[in-house]
Amino acid sequence: MERVAGELLDSTKTPLIRNQRYGVKMSIYQGLNKNILKDILLSSHSSLLSDLIASKANLIFNHSELLDLFDDERMSDHVRIRIERCIRKNCKSIIIDVVKKIMKRVKVDEVISMIGHIPSGSQSTEVILSLLNELNVTTINNGPLVRKHPEVAAAFIKQDLDKTMQSDSFGLLWNLLVETLTTHDFLITQLSKVRPDLAFSIINHYFIQYAYKENLSLVNVQKYLFVKDKNFFNVFLNNCLTPKSKDLNILLTGLFKICSLNDVAAIVLKKIEVLNYSVSNESQTFISSFEMDRIKTMKKMDIVFEKVFSKLDKEKVIDWIYKNYQNDTEPPSFLKALPYEISCGVVSKMYEEKKKEGFKSPEEETQYFVYLNKVEDEESFYKFKGKCSNSNPTIRKRILKDLFLCSLLSGKRIQETFEFVARRLENDVEVIPNFIADIFAGYNSIKNRVFIQYQKEESFREAFKALFENTSKKTDSIWYHNRTINDLFAILAYNEVLLKDLLQWTFGLSKLKGWEVLRQYDLILKPNTHKVVVDVCSDIVKTEVSVKGNLDIVESLLMLINRPEKHQHIKDLLEKVFTEWKDSFIKSGSRNLEEVLRVYLKSLDKSVVTEKVKKLIEYDASFLSSPVIQRHLLSRLSTVECDFIFKYLDNKVLSMTDLRNLSEFKTGTILSRPNAVITFLPTAIQQLRLQEYASSEITSRLLNTYKQLLIKCGRCEAPNIVDGGNRCWSGIMFCKSIIKLMRNILIESEEMNSFIQFLDNEFLSKIEIGEEEEEEEEEEEEEEVEQNETDKIIFNVDDLSVRCLASLVRIYSQNPIEHLNYVLEKINAENCLYYFSSIGRIAMFYKSEQFVKDYTQILIQKFDAIKEKTQQLPDNFSLSVQKLLISRLMNYVDYLDFDNIPSIIADCLNHLWNTKPHKDVQVVILRTTLKLIEYDVSGKSLKKLDSILNGAVTHEYKDIVTTIANAFRSKNVQVMRDLFMLRLKTLEHSDPNIQTEAWTIISTLTTYSLFLKQVYSKDFNPVAIFRKYISDAVLTFNLKQGDTIADVAVKVLIKEIIDSDEDDEPCKVLVENIFTPLLTEEKYKELDEVTYNAEKAWDKPVKNRLINIAKTLSSEFASNFETISDKKKEYVQRKLIQPLVELIKLHVKDRVPYTCLVVAVKTVWTSSQSIVENCIKTSALFFDDLKEPLKSVLLFKLATNLQIILLNAKSTEDLIEAASVVLKNEDKSHSIEEEIVASGIIKRLELTDQTKPLLLLARKKDNDLIQLISN
């Protein structure tokens, strides 16, 4: 046996790979020829044989020998990956040893993937964590690792968070923690699904408890809070729902999945307590979340409401909701979800207010009637019905809908209302289709209420049926009728009695296609319920299949149950379909044959499947069009005789005549279609892996058939090829599927070479233009005639994707390495994406290091070849090709050992940069360089590539400079610091536009909290280094740049003040280094008065810059007011605002633009008392030291330009109340100056019932300024 196996393995004696495969299998299972198998595995002789040996490597080699394979220089990446796959499956005990072998030789992601399959054990967590730390990874995106080792994932996140907690956070600890968690988004999200207890313990310990202790908002981590854990409810209720986190968005639908209804009710109550019945965006967001779009959640919400509102003052709740939505022009849709008592109370208030203004049309009024129970007493019901008699069909429909909903929500006169609506619609053909569509479209609360009521009361069911029957008879547009019955079917799926009743009623409707109610795409019935449905449908199934030949209803029934082939009632049904009724659906050519046939064959005993398949084909050869049949005939497990298969696989497609001769049944629809043909579909048999077992005869017959089709399809003469669904294939689609199949199954070099030759010579050949067309071309201008010869030919195949697929078939040969030069020779701007992808496949059959060496040498040679040339670039090395070829190197930068592959790439990049290629190519070189630096742990790359980096900083091309300005990532901390210092040079670029862009980029990245966390130390503070650039930028005036750079610089400084702890330096820079010189130094006064003026389009640049800084400072503090602690506000007021105010009072006459500074840090815009004290009074006092008339002039200017100080004022009610207190001045505690400011506030607001009296009061004041402002 060993001799036979050896001869089969010897390619000189057994040239065919198919036969060699027998020798490989024999040797593997008999334990023979280990060395020969090893040579075949590691050689480039046959990828098919290598794959087979690799998949069984555990049977051939012992553990030590398996590990030694990784040291063999001949091992390609393709083989290595397959051996790793075999080890993960069969030799888990040596995975740790394998990881240690490959750690510095392969990409980090591949190592992590291998680590994820280490078997669990007592010390596996520590071992895996140690390996991950050795890899120096910052985050993990590997699903298997989280699923198999959730403890490792949790420990990995914790260690990173611990580092953050222990680091010098320079006042940004919370931001750093949030950023750290965000980098582990994949891990924590997956962990929440696999081990929610571990995920929640992390969130609770590092975020919830910290935020609760420091009084911080949890809104930035809210997506991670809702985890199904036993501790969630208590922690969330007590530590998350705090006044500081009132902006936390609670999704009630999510809570239902992780909490009991009692817990949800408790959370809702606590949320309302935290919101304190406020009028705010947070309140509106929370209230609107009450609306549910599914019946199950609506029912749960009803129970929650019952528990919640029983413990609350309902009048207070009604008033709260009303105040938040009083300005809406119609009742909010979420009111339909609330208890009727609450929604009625809210709408009553809205209705009374709207009634004062008057209603413009009847439907504008009836939309309020919906919630006001206008159907209970006879008079209101009569009035409501009377409004339905409107000449406008749109208004009639709206009012009928309102009446319908009013009855449903109130639970009154439901049947009577249904009967009235049905009578109104009886002859109203204008309203019928739109009425049904409006009520039952999509998932809405109206339809849900109808369905809930349908399940409760029989009388309602009868009314519902009557309405549907009457409306369906009067319209041809019944799509929504069908859709609604479908939805109702899904709701009743677990109530056999009601479901049976619904089906029987639906099948009796004349207009509706009754059985279409079975079309459900996401509903699975229980077996007993499904049997009831099948029994009810038995008569209609028989009619549809045996009379009409329609299999749609059978397919719909199969979709309603899991694994239909396992249930006896399905087996009985399908047996009838394929024995008693098959003539009918064959005649009709049913489009749903494929799925029904698949289930039928799976339902049969394996011993009879082959016989059934043969009988079906012999009865009607059109069954051959089914992919299910085709796969069965050619399957590895098939017992069908070859002679039988060859009747239908006869080196050609089967024509109409062929099918007739092969069929017992002579009238199938497929036979009567013009030019219809059948063949084995490439997409159907692609998944069979024919290359592993198909005989050369089968391969040859498929190849001969497909060659004929390729020629026709390529010339857009595609025959009418039909599959089991009676679907016709386009020529292009068929060409692609043929090529993809054949490139895989042609494993013999002779077969593949023959196919390649056919494709090159016949399929991809070029056709010359005819003589007449050439004569016409000769008459054109001479320069057009002298164009490239390729203008005179056309391709046999027009589609580029098909041409590329065909020409690249060769890279799927048994040794793809041979074709690298071909790909690089044929690549061009038109096909570069296809050919570039093929390089990736070829590279897999190299050892990575060898590929990079060979590939970089080719790149260097190609760039050197064009270095001195001035003529046009060759087609295979155009700019787009150059960029793609260089970008290929990015796939090889992620290696732990820099001295290996990354070092080769660095040398290549330096060489390419020095050839001075096109600037767009230089961008790609730079990006590859930065990618290499990012993954380099050693830090050697920065020094080796410094010439590229230094050239990029001062480059004249904007994209190159912005690319280097964006670079800050590296696995080496010192490299990140050096990169930061290098990037700062771009801030001094000679081109103003590039300099501006660089400022925008670097200012953002410098304050990026994760960057600061990684590079900050006592000796290196990037923010402090950047401050000098900020001062210089703000004190520099350049007409071309305007204020852009200064604005960016100031925002960085302000962000630092807001985010950091009480660091005096940022405030000092703003006061002493910026404001003081700009206000006091003569050179800046000269800029305003002499150097720049209105004629030069930049009038008073210094003054305007100071005002912009004040506005920016004020608006930033106002917008972040709620997130800034009281302690920080007091600090900013003392260290920044007060010194600035003193400076302004000392050096500025027109203080009005700076008034925003005195109100920004103190004013709580949702408190009228704070507005009085910290906005109105403080603004007035800002001018207190001035003398008249300047004081009055500036106060008037302020009062007529109040947008300066009303920074974050959203609540008009609080503004009105504050202004009212000052203007009424009942305790005589407010000055005239304050009344001036208050009158300006009232004048600025919209004229309403609340502001009118206050405006009149202001006009009566004994002060000329106040009267002037208020008039």
Buried (B, 14 or more C-beta within 10 A) or exposed (E): EEEEBBEBBEBEEBEBBBBBBBBBBBBBEEEBBBEBBBBBBBBBBBBBBBBBBBBBBBEBBEBEEBBEBBEEEBBBBBBBBBBBBBBBEBBEEBBBBBBBBBBBBBBBBBBBBBBBBBEEEEEBBEBBBEBBEBBEBEBBBBEBBBBBBBBBBBBBBBEBBEEBBEBEBBBBBBBBBBBBBBBBEBBBEBBBEBBBBBBBBBBBEBBBEBBBEEEBBBBBBBBBBBBBBEEBBEBBBEBBBBEBBBBBEBEBBEBBEBBEBEBBBBBBBBBBEBBEBBBBEBBBBBBBBBBBBEBEBBEBBBEBBEBBBEEBEEEEBBBBBBBBBBEEEEBBEBBBBBBBEBBBBBBBBBBEEBEEEEBEEBBBBBBBBBBBBBBBEEEBBEEBBEBBEBEEBEBBBBBBBBBBBBBBBBBBBBBBBBBBBBEBBEEBEEBBBBBBBBBBBEEBBBBBBBBBBBBEEEEBBEBBBBBBBBBBEBBEEBEBBBBBBBBBBBBBBEEBEBBBBBBEBBBEBEBBBBBBBBBBEEBEBEBEBBBBBBEBBEEBBBEBBBEBBBBBBBBBBBBBBEEBBEBEBBBEBBEBBBEEBBBBBBBBBBBBBBBBBBBBBBBBEEEEBBEBBBEBBBBBBBBBBBBBBBBBBBBEEBEBEEEBBEBBBBEBBBBBEBBBEBBEBEEBBBBEBEEBBBBBBBBBBBEBEBBBBBEBEBBBBBBEBBBBBBBBBBBEEBBBBBBBBBEBBEBBBBBBBBBBBBBBBBBBBEBBEBBBEBBBEEBBBEEEEEEEEEEEBEEEEEEEEEEEEEEBEEBBBEBEBBBBBBBBBBBBBBBBBBBBEBBBEBBBBBBBBBBBBBBEBBBBBBBBBBBBBBBBEBBBEBBEEBEEEEEEBBEBBBBBBBBBBBBBBBBBBBBBEBEBBBBBBBBBBBBBBEBEBEBBBBBBBBBBBBBBBBBBBBBBBBEBBEEBBEBBBBBEBBBBBBBBBBBBBBBBBEBBBBBBEBBBBBBEBEBBEBBBBBBBBBBBBBBBBBBBBBBBEEEBBBBBBBBEBBBBBBBEBBEEBBBBBBBBBBBBBBBBBBBBEBBEBBBBBBBEBBBBBBBEEEEBBEBBEEBBBEEEEBEBBBBBBBBBBBBBBBBBBBEBBBBBEEEBBEBBBEBBBBBBBEBBBEEBEEBBBBBBBBBBBBBBBBBBEBBBBBBBBBBBEBBEEBEEEEBBBBBBBBBEBBEBBBBBBEBBEBBBBBBBBBBEBEEEEBBBBBBBBBBBBBBBBEEEEBBEEBBEBBBEBEBEBBBBBBE
